Amino acid sequence: MDQSSSIEEEMLHVREEAERLGRIVVGEPVVIEAANSSGSSGWWLSVTVERLGSSAGELAFAPA
């Protein structure tokens, strides 16, 4: 995430990509500022997604 974009803009892209992959965003996004070894900082946006039609906590296993 760069300084010129807003969380709302980024979340729009995230939701579109999740939908394209058959998933939905659940819960609230987490935004953190992280510094690298040279002292410059950047922003990270973390989201949780789950498959469409799944309920929270449900796991899907592929047959062996």
Backbone torsions as a table, in degrees:
resi	resn	phi	psi	omega
1	MET	NA	130.5	179.5
2	ASP	-105.3	171.1	-174.1
3	GLN	-68.1	-19.9	-176.7
4	SER	-83.6	-10.8	-178.4
5	SER	-105.6	156.0	178.5
6	SER	-101.9	162.7	177.6
7	ILE	-59.7	-40.0	-179.6
8	GLU	-61.1	-43.1	178.5
9	GLU	-62.7	-46.7	-179.3
10	GLU	-63.4	-41.1	179.9
11	MET	-64.8	-34.0	175.9
12	LEU	-59.7	-46.2	179.1
13	HIS	-65.9	-40.5	179.8
14	VAL	-62.4	-45.8	-179.5
15	ARG	-64.2	-39.1	178.0
16	GLU	-62.9	-43.8	-179.5
17	GLU	-68.1	-40.5	177.5
18	ALA	-60.7	-44.8	179.5
19	GLU	-62.5	-41.2	179.0
20	ARG	-59.7	-32.5	-179.1
21	LEU	-92.2	6.7	178.7
22	GLY	76.2	31.3	-177.8
23	ARG	-129.5	166.5	174.6
24	ILE	-130.1	151.6	176.3
25	VAL	-82.2	131.7	177.7
26	VAL	-121.8	149.3	179.4
27	GLY	73.7	-170.2	-178.5
28	GLU	-98.2	146.4	176.3
29	PRO	-71.1	154.6	175.4
30	VAL	-113.9	127.4	179.4
31	VAL	-118.0	125.1	178.6
32	ILE	-130.7	151.0	174.3
33	GLU	-100.3	130.3	-178.1
34	ALA	-126.2	137.1	178.1
35	ALA	-104.2	143.7	176.5
36	ASN	-96.4	-178.6	-175.3
37	SER	-64.2	-22.8	179.2
38	SER	-85.9	-3.7	177.0
39	GLY	96.0	-10.2	178.0
40	SER	-80.5	152.3	-176.7
41	SER	-119.1	159.8	177.5
42	GLY	-144.8	172.4	-177.5
43	TRP	-113.4	142.5	176.6
44	TRP	-119.9	135.9	177.2
45	LEU	-115.1	122.5	-179.1
46	SER	-118.9	133.0	178.7
47	VAL	-132.4	160.0	175.0
48	THR	-110.9	134.5	178.4
49	VAL	-125.5	156.4	171.9
50	GLU	-141.5	162.2	-179.7
51	ARG	-65.4	145.7	174.8
52	LEU	-60.2	136.4	178.8
53	GLY	86.3	-6.4	177.7
54	SER	-87.2	152.1	172.5
55	SER	-101.9	156.0	-178.6
56	ALA	-55.8	134.7	178.1
57	GLY	85.7	-7.8	-179.7
58	GLU	-80.5	133.6	178.4
59	LEU	-110.4	144.2	176.7
60	ALA	-115.3	129.5	179.4
61	PHE	-116.6	139.6	176.4
62	ALA	-82.6	143.3	177.8
63	PRO	-64.0	146.2	-178.4
64	ALA	-80.2	NA	NA
